[in-house]
Amino acid sequence: MIKIMKNLCTLLMFTVFLACMPSPVMAYDYYHETLGEAIPTEDGLLLVSGISLTENAWDEVLLCIANAEIYDLRSGFVINPNDIYEGDCVRIVYALDGAGTGHPLAQALMVYVHAGEQDAADLMVVVSDNIWYSDEGCVFVTLDGKYRVTLSADILLLDSHGYEISCDEIVPGMEMFVWAAFVTASFPGQVIPDKIVLLE
């Protein structure tokens, strides 16, 4: 009986300890990805209009982009917040905080500028450990299993700084933007890229 009481006291103390621990700094409700038009503000925030959420009917979200990764989908390279202009079409991944004056305030995690434009990247993929070499070139399956990507000898393959690299340098876990000549409707989709740019 005494042993049981000791165990209960220990469990109670541990529960109280957990309850007193501070919440994580990024304790947001959920992650969301959507497409809208960018409107830069004077205080370094980004107002994105023309979007909607499933749970709410907001048409605009105010984003903190100071710590976000920002990519230009026309080049595939990292850009800074000053390179975002009013009217740019952006795809954003953000964590919603819910606070804010007039608009919901959110922390942008990823911002893709010029999303959906004709010369923008078609896919963003992650390389799985299923990589092999054939007569066609370097072939790999994406981590989500959706695509089988074949890199021919004449493909333009760049790192995140714009320097050309070889197919031999591709390893599992690499993230990359893909400009594809075509993607088949099969599963996995067969992808023949014209250009690939590795993410940082």
Summary of the structure (lengths in Angstrom):
residues: 200
radius of gyration: 22.4
end to end distance: 59.2
largest distance: 76.5
contacts: 540
relative contact order: 0.14
helix: 12%
strand: 44%
